[in-house]
Amino acid sequence: MGLIVQKYGGTSVGTVERIQAVADKVIGFRKAGHDIVVVVSAMSGETNRLLGLANQMQQTPDARELDVLVSTGEQVTIALLCMALKERGQDARSYTGGQVRILTDDAHTKARIKSIDDANMRADLNLGRVVVVAGFQGVDEAGNITTLGRGGSDTTGVALAAALKADECQIYTDVDGVYTTDPRVADKARRLDRITFEEMLEMASLGSKILQIRSVEFAGKYQVPLRVLSSFEDGPGTLITIDEDLSDMEQPVVSGIAFNRDEAKLSIRGVPDSPGVASKVLAPIGEANIEVDVIVQNMAADSTNDITFTVHRNDLAKAQAVLEQVAKELNAREVIGDATVVKVSVVGVGMRSHAGVASTMFNALAAENINIQLITTSEIKISVVIEEKYLELAVRSLHSAFGLDTE
């Protein structure tokens, strides 16, 4: 018997019937003797509806007022879930982020959590109540409502689990766990029983949409055992935890294949081969609030440099305009933009202790005549940028090459 924090996403509470099903699930855990804190998102589609209303009122909605508006979505859900629990004979109490006092900074629409007051929650738990908390929101020092950004309910769940020292944080979604890759792309993908925080963080940052990156970072920092489960079917899900024992002979070298379709590539050719030129090229991109991912610098035949990097596809036009201006200042030869690329990555903590991962990856892609345009690595991942049309073929071939297919 222990303390469990459960988080239910928008699809899990998308209708009255689904909220009632969540209430039944929560009561099942209570009957098993567990103390339960539930974090919920707004009903699916509600946040987008509220954002649409805001955009009808103001071309660029005021950030403070936007937070006031969109935070109402979760308030509906916490009240309805508590009603459903009480109808079933289970006492429950709802809290907004401000009522719990999830204290954040004052960065509206993208606030970060500073502290959590757990006193009221613990008092309710001691009385046998289920505590239901609005995800995605908090309050700053001045009492203003703040929100944590899209997907912030995951972060709320993990943060509450850390503050309460919960035995486990369960994230309920529309999938039954973390898979070796997206089953919609590779039909032989399989659910992982366990994955490390490091691997999950890499997979989230590389395109996996199962968990919000900040929630995984939070869980890793405070070592909160995190489990991904399905709201719609029973099963063990996937446990995300600390490093596994890599001495196990059965430990896979690669745990998963991640991919990101939202990539674009920019190249500036013929810049001077001189100290500081990379800064002159990339600093204006950063000043335009554009995040850069993979970066490669090559020396051309005429002893000038070519610098190539990737950005989010939505930022391509803006980044290209900035780079065109840089090219004029540096007397560069040309700027080329390409929105037809994707990034595919192999991820696994086993890569630390096994050689040959890169060669296996490159051989598998070569066998399918897939050209690699850019490469970047870390201790537990290798990412390549390739043509978009080869994405699914690359994922399937790598999935097979690293022995991840179901039998």
DAWO-V870561 format. One record per residue. N is the residue number from 1. RES is the residue in one letter. SS is DSSP state (H for helix, E for strand, - for the rest). Layout:
n & res & ss
N & RES & SS
N & RES & SS
//
This chain:
n & res & ss
1 & M & -
2 & G & -
3 & L & E
4 & I & E
5 & V & E
6 & Q & E
7 & K & E
8 & Y & E
9 & G & -
10 & G & -
11 & T & -
12 & S & -
13 & V & -
14 & G & -
15 & T & -
16 & V & H
17 & E & H
18 & R & H
19 & I & H
20 & Q & H
21 & A & H
22 & V & H
23 & A & H
24 & D & H
25 & K & H
26 & V & H
27 & I & H
28 & G & H
29 & F & H
30 & R & H
31 & K & H
32 & A & -
33 & G & -
34 & H & -
35 & D & E
36 & I & E
37 & V & E
38 & V & E
39 & V & E
40 & V & E
41 & S & -
42 & A & -
43 & M & -
44 & S & -
45 & G & -
46 & E & H
47 & T & H
48 & N & H
49 & R & H
50 & L & H
51 & L & H
52 & G & H
53 & L & H
54 & A & H
55 & N & H
56 & Q & H
57 & M & H
58 & Q & -
59 & Q & -
60 & T & -
61 & P & -
62 & D & -
63 & A & H
64 & R & H
65 & E & H
66 & L & H
67 & D & H
68 & V & H
69 & L & H
70 & V & H
71 & S & -
72 & T & H
73 & G & H
74 & E & H
75 & Q & H
76 & V & H
77 & T & H
78 & I & H
79 & A & H
80 & L & H
81 & L & H
82 & C & H
83 & M & H
84 & A & H
85 & L & H
86 & K & H
87 & E & H
88 & R & -
89 & G & -
90 & Q & -
91 & D & -
92 & A & E
93 & R & E
94 & S & E
95 & Y & E
96 & T & -
97 & G & H
98 & G & H
99 & Q & H
100 & V & H
101 & R & -
102 & I & E
103 & L & E
104 & T & E
105 & D & -
106 & D & -
107 & A & -
108 & H & -
109 & T & -
110 & K & -
111 & A & -
112 & R & -
113 & I & E
114 & K & E
115 & S & E
116 & I & E
117 & D & -
118 & D & -
119 & A & H
120 & N & H
121 & M & H
122 & R & H
123 & A & H
124 & D & H
125 & L & H
126 & N & H
127 & L & -
128 & G & -
129 & R & -
130 & V & E
131 & V & E
132 & V & E
133 & V & E
134 & A & E
135 & G & -
136 & F & -
137 & Q & E
138 & G & E
139 & V & E
140 & D & -
141 & E & -
142 & A & -
143 & G & -
144 & N & -
145 & I & E
146 & T & E
147 & T & E
148 & L & -
149 & G & -
150 & R & -
151 & G & -
152 & G & H
153 & S & H
154 & D & H
155 & T & H
156 & T & H
157 & G & H
158 & V & H
159 & A & H
160 & L & H
161 & A & H
162 & A & H
163 & A & H
164 & L & H
165 & K & -
166 & A & -
167 & D & -
168 & E & E
169 & C & E
170 & Q & E
171 & I & E
172 & Y & E
173 & T & E
174 & D & -
175 & V & -
176 & D & -
177 & G & -
178 & V & -
179 & Y & E
180 & T & -
181 & T & -
182 & D & -
183 & P & -
184 & R & -
185 & V & -
186 & A & -
187 & D & -
188 & K & -
189 & A & -
190 & R & -
191 & R & E
192 & L & -
193 & D & -
194 & R & E
195 & I & E
196 & T & E
197 & F & H
198 & E & H
199 & E & H
200 & M & H
201 & L & H
202 & E & H
203 & M & H
204 & A & H
205 & S & H
206 & L & -
207 & G & -
208 & S & -
209 & K & -
210 & I & -
211 & L & -
212 & Q & -
213 & I & H
214 & R & H
215 & S & H
216 & V & H
217 & E & H
218 & F & H
219 & A & H
220 & G & H
221 & K & H
222 & Y & H
223 & Q & -
224 & V & -
225 & P & -
226 & L & E
227 & R & E
228 & V & E
229 & L & E
230 & S & E
231 & S & -
232 & F & -
233 & E & -
234 & D & -
235 & G & -
236 & P & -
237 & G & -
238 & T & E
239 & L & E
240 & I & E
241 & T & E
242 & I & -
243 & D & -
244 & E & -
245 & D & -
246 & L & -
247 & S & -
248 & D & -
249 & M & -
250 & E & -
251 & Q & -
252 & P & -
253 & V & -
254 & V & -
255 & S & -
256 & G & E
257 & I & E
258 & A & E
259 & F & E
260 & N & E
261 & R & E
262 & D & E
263 & E & E
264 & A & E
265 & K & E
266 & L & E
267 & S & E
268 & I & E
269 & R & E
270 & G & E
271 & V & E
272 & P & -
273 & D & -
274 & S & -
275 & P & -
276 & G & -
277 & V & H
278 & A & H
279 & S & H
280 & K & H
281 & V & H
282 & L & H
283 & A & H
284 & P & H
285 & I & H
286 & G & H
287 & E & H
288 & A & -
289 & N & -
290 & I & -
291 & E & -
292 & V & E
293 & D & E
294 & V & E
295 & I & E
296 & V & E
297 & Q & E
298 & N & E
299 & M & E
300 & A & -
301 & A & -
302 & D & -
303 & S & -
304 & T & -
305 & N & E
306 & D & E
307 & I & E
308 & T & E
309 & F & E
310 & T & E
311 & V & E
312 & H & E
313 & R & H
314 & N & H
315 & D & H
316 & L & H
317 & A & H
318 & K & H
319 & A & H
320 & Q & H
321 & A & H
322 & V & H
323 & L & H
324 & E & H
325 & Q & H
326 & V & H
327 & A & H
328 & K & H
329 & E & H
330 & L & H
331 & N & -
332 & A & -
333 & R & -
334 & E & E
335 & V & E
336 & I & E
337 & G & E
338 & D & E
339 & A & E
340 & T & E
341 & V & E
342 & V & E
343 & K & E
344 & V & E
345 & S & E
346 & V & E
347 & V & E
348 & G & -
349 & V & H
350 & G & H
351 & M & H
352 & R & H
353 & S & H
354 & H & -
355 & A & -
356 & G & -
357 & V & H
358 & A & H
359 & S & H
360 & T & H
361 & M & H
362 & F & H
363 & N & H
364 & A & H
365 & L & H
366 & A & H
367 & A & H
368 & E & -
369 & N & -
370 & I & -
371 & N & -
372 & I & -
373 & Q & -
374 & L & E
375 & I & E
376 & T & E
377 & T & E
378 & S & E
379 & E & -
380 & I & -
381 & K & E
382 & I & E
383 & S & E
384 & V & E
385 & V & E
386 & I & E
387 & E & E
388 & E & H
389 & K & H
390 & Y & H
391 & L & H
392 & E & H
393 & L & H
394 & A & H
395 & V & H
396 & R & H
397 & S & H
398 & L & H
399 & H & H
400 & S & H
401 & A & H
402 & F & -
403 & G & -
404 & L & -
405 & D & -
406 & T & -
407 & E & -
//
